[in-house]
Amino acid sequence: MSATTQLFINGQWVNPRKGENFATIDPDSEKEIARIAAATREDVDLAVQAARNAFDNGGWPELSGKARAGYLRRIASLIREKQQMLAELEVRDNGKPLPEALWDIGDTAYCFDFYADLAEKLDNQREQAVALTDDRFSSLARKEPIGVCGAIIPWNFPMLMAAWKVAPALAAGCTVVLKPSEVTPLTALQLADIAHQAELPAGVLNVITGLGHEAGSALTEHPDVDKLAFTGSVPTGRKIMQVAATEIKNVSLELGGKSAFILFDDSDIEKAVEWILFGIFWNKGEVCSATSRVLVQRNLYQPLMKRLVEEAEKIKIGNGMDEGVLLGPLVNEAQYKKVQSAIAQGIEQGATLLSGGKRPQGHDKGYYLQPTIFTEMTEESELWREEIFGPVVCVRAFDEEAEAIASANRSRFGLAAAVMSEDLERAERVARKLRAGIVWINCSQPTFTEAPWGGYKQSGIGRELGEWGLNNYLETKQITRYDSDEPWGWYLK
Ligand code: NAD
């Protein structure tokens, strides 16, 4: 890797205008991996101009969906060819275990292929006749790309989150300026390189690394950006929405969560343990939809706690590259301190720490934390209500179905939820009452590119993935024609 990376603007690698850079850190060794170019307002402006020009004059939106699909498929196949290298970069930059990073990269490639298919379908579905009651007119609704998109993404699934925005945006015919998180910028730079190798026309995808308050806010404020697609925290989402309000930009937001898992006492306890542990400890719990609030029916409460603790204590912690590791280091020092402070506050406020909560033995370096299980917290406590974004699960008991639903819904978030019961009628009934954008029955977390993803309430606005993800990047235009030879008759009587 070069001493300092560059920005990818208008199909070329360029140095940042002001020559600024920042470090990206390996969360296992706490050492610097690379110096990363830090874009400032001037660079963002150049990137947006390149995207604007590619959209207005470069012919990208006018290409057929089939032609755009060709580029997307080439990108997908290059990602597959480089899957191992990209996954290893993700492990170094983010800390996640290698098998999970390999899933991410596999899903990233599939996401480009999936939207290639939708780009092709768009050729036949772009225009749709609209039936009018006045037969002197004919009308159609036409889908057109929104324009230049600013995509701002977080650090927990770096390359996959980029794909969730870039693939549908390019499929729709938009051009993109992507700003990855400053915490995990490495694979977004690889995506730029791959786009270059796939001979994507200049300016269609620009990748600018940089800090949120500098490059991120410059991108958000830029008047030539037509759409902002953001994934990240609620406070940043709020800022982006406020800035977007000035120019009335189209915004989609994928924000935080505090997802409930309702477990009825007719469930198989071993299946419950598996889905809860996976739900909260995969990707180190740094997952927007993580199973962070478990509501268990009282009969199952004691046996569940016993089994959860037994199994959580067996989880192998370590460097994501090591065989059998299920829990890597948290992403960086700031996140490590944030999670530690949430744990300390939980204890202070009287919750019972059943397991974990400390730096694991044998890991004196790196942002390592034991899998952590809390119980006996109040519903009002921050532990129960606020997103921790780490390997910390909170468990409370309930008696009645209605009480569990009310408790699950008593949250300012509404990203995901899960329900487990052998009684499928009950599970389906509860699923329909949960105020969340994603509800899993008898499982938690599996995510499919084909199905809509997004939150209710403060968890966001809009949906990604599936056909919904494509619609995020499309405008609908009405074209109405007057077919009659009769005068309209407003003044000609
Ligand atoms: P964050 O909000 O701190 O940062 C996200 C991105 O926004 C980064 O690229 C950052 O540089 C940029 N940014 C920061 N300040 C900005 C500003 N003023 N203007 C423009 N951009 C700015 O979030 P994070 O810590 O990277 O990610 C964790 C959060 O993301 C969690 O809350 C998590 O729940 C959420 N998340 C949600 C989903 C989802 O699909 N709903 C998926 C993954 C993560």
Boltz pocket constraint, residues with backbone or C-beta under 6 A from the ligand:
constraints:
  - pocket:
      binder: B
      contacts: [[A, 152], [A, 153], [A, 154], [A, 155], [A, 156], [A, 157], [A, 179], [A, 180], [A, 181], [A, 182], [A, 210], [A, 211], [A, 212], [A, 213], [A, 215], [A, 216], [A, 217], [A, 220], [A, 231], [A, 232], [A, 233], [A, 234], [A, 235], [A, 236], [A, 237], [A, 239], [A, 240], [A, 254], [A, 255], [A, 256], [A, 257], [A, 287], [A, 288], [A, 289], [A, 387], [A, 389], [A, 415], [A, 454], [A, 455], [A, 459], [A, 460]]
      max_distance: 6.0
